[in-house]
Amino acid sequence: MTLSNGSKKQSTKLVSAFVEKDFWSFRKWMVEDQQLAPKTVVDRLTIVKQLFKFAAKEKLILVNPVAGASVPEAPAAVQPCFLPEQVGALMAAANPFMAVVIAILVFTGMRVGELRELRWSDVLLARVRPASSSSSAVGRAARPSRGESGVFRSTLNCEKSWKSFRVPSNGW
């Protein structure tokens, strides 16, 4: 079996000749030549490590050449996030149903597909607690407190400030 780095100047190497230095050369190629995102580089290095681990376990190779290599964690990428004013503008422009959809997506951190697949049996209202300004549960939904009928209060996923908005009376 041969390995290829996928570059225009194709180079191949027998798996049996692969050493840890080749592993780190592959990383360098992904970072410098391909300019891949740090998370992508870590993911691909992890896959290569797992491939060699599997091959050694199944005795397809005598020794795992990257067994001692430690892949560092990728730095967390900054996730874009709407500002409270932007969320308010989206909700103000939306019809009542879409305003609720936007609210659920923004304030729970759910993805569109997760919300689409959500069923009432998945919703555990007994576990939802009223929000308080001292809550550290960022991004968790909270039902309106007494006296705040129609107000949904929660933290944004990317900020630790409170945002309240009116829920349409027919929305819940």
C-alpha positions in Angstrom: 0.0 0.0 0.0 1.2 3.5 -0.7 0.4 6.9 0.8 0.0 10.1 -1.2 0.0 13.7 0.1 -2.4 14.7 -2.7 -0.2 17.6 -4.0 0.5 18.3 -7.6 4.0 17.0 -7.2 2.8 13.6 -6.2 4.9 11.6 -3.8 4.1 8.2 -2.5 5.5 6.2 0.3 5.0 2.6 1.5 3.0 2.4 4.7 5.7 0.2 6.1 8.2 3.1 5.6 6.0 5.7 7.2 7.4 7.3 10.3 6.3 10.0 12.8 8.3 12.6 10.9 6.0 12.0 7.9 3.0 12.5 10.1 4.2 16.0 11.1 5.2 16.7 7.5 1.6 16.0 6.5 0.4 18.4 9.2 2.8 21.1 7.9 1.6 20.5 4.3 -2.1 20.9 5.4 -1.3 24.1 7.4 1.1 25.9 5.1 0.3 24.6 1.6 -3.4 23.9 1.9 -4.1 26.6 4.5 -6.7 24.4 6.2 -8.5 25.5 9.3 -7.0 24.4 12.6 -10.0 22.2 13.4 -9.8 20.5 10.0 -6.1 19.8 10.5 -6.7 18.2 13.9 -9.6 16.2 12.5 -7.5 14.8 9.7 -4.5 14.0 11.9 -6.8 12.2 14.3 -8.2 10.1 11.4 -4.7 9.2 10.3 -3.8 8.2 13.9 -6.9 6.1 14.1 -6.2 4.4 10.8 -2.7 3.4 11.9 -4.0 2.3 15.3 -6.6 0.1 13.6 -4.0 -1.3 11.1 -1.6 -2.2 14.0 -4.4 -3.8 16.0 -5.5 -5.9 13.0 -1.8 -6.8 12.4 -1.8 -5.2 9.0 1.3 -3.4 10.0 3.9 -4.5 12.5 4.1 -1.3 14.5 2.0 1.9 14.8 4.4 4.7 13.6 2.3 7.5 15.2 1.4 5.8 18.5 3.5 8.3 20.4 2.3 11.4 18.4 0.1 13.7 20.4 -2.3 15.8 18.4 -2.9 19.1 20.1 -6.4 20.5 20.5 -7.5 23.0 17.9 -8.2 26.4 19.3 -11.9 27.2 19.6 -13.1 29.1 16.6 -15.0 32.3 17.3 -18.7 31.7 16.4 -20.6 34.5 14.8 -23.5 35.6 16.9 -26.4 38.0 16.4 -26.5 41.0 18.6 -29.7 41.5 20.7 -30.7 44.4 18.4 -30.3 42.2 15.4 -32.4 39.5 16.9 -35.1 42.0 17.8 -35.1 43.4 14.2 -35.5 39.8 12.8 -38.3 39.0 15.2 -40.1 42.4 14.5 -40.0 41.7 10.8 -41.1 38.1 11.1 -44.7 36.8 11.2 -45.7 35.4 14.6 -44.8 31.8 13.8 -41.4 32.7 12.5 -40.8 35.0 15.5 -41.2 32.1 17.8 -38.9 29.9 15.5 -36.2 32.6 15.6 -36.6 33.0 19.3 -36.1 29.2 19.9 -33.1 29.0 17.6 -31.3 32.1 19.0 -32.0 31.5 22.7 -31.6 27.8 22.9 -28.7 27.4 20.4 -30.6 24.8 18.5 -29.8 24.2 14.8 -32.5 24.5 12.2 -32.5 20.7 11.6 -32.8 20.0 15.4 -35.8 22.3 15.7 -37.4 20.8 12.6 -37.0 17.3 14.1 -38.2 18.4 17.6 -41.4 16.7 18.8 -43.5 17.6 21.8 -42.4 14.4 23.5 -38.9 15.9 23.5 -40.0 19.0 25.4 -39.7 18.6 29.1 -41.5 21.7 30.5 -41.3 20.3 34.1 -37.5 20.8 33.9 -37.7 24.5 32.7 -37.1 27.0 35.5 -37.9 30.7 35.5 -35.0 32.8 34.5 -33.2 35.0 37.0 -30.5 37.6 36.4 -28.1 35.5 38.5 -28.5 32.4 36.3 -25.3 31.2 34.8 -27.1 28.9 32.3 -26.2 30.7 29.1 -28.4 29.8 26.2 -31.0 27.8 28.1 -34.6 28.7 27.6 -36.8 29.9 30.5 -40.5 30.3 30.7 -42.0 33.6 31.7 -42.0 34.4 35.4 -45.3 35.4 37.1 -46.3 39.0 36.3 -44.3 38.9 33.1 -47.0 37.3 31.0 -45.9 37.1 27.4 -42.3 37.8 28.1 -39.6 35.3 27.3 -36.3 35.9 29.1 -33.1 34.2 28.3 -29.4 34.8 27.7 -27.9 34.9 24.2 -25.5 32.0 23.4 -22.7 34.4 22.8 -23.3 37.1 25.5 -24.0 37.1 29.2 -26.6 39.9 29.0 -30.3 39.4 29.3 -32.6 39.9 26.5 -36.4 40.0 26.8 -38.9 39.9 24.1 -42.7 39.6 23.8 -44.1 36.2 22.7 -47.1 36.5 20.5 -50.3 35.7 22.5 -51.2 32.9 20.0 -47.5 31.8 19.6 -47.4 29.3 22.5 
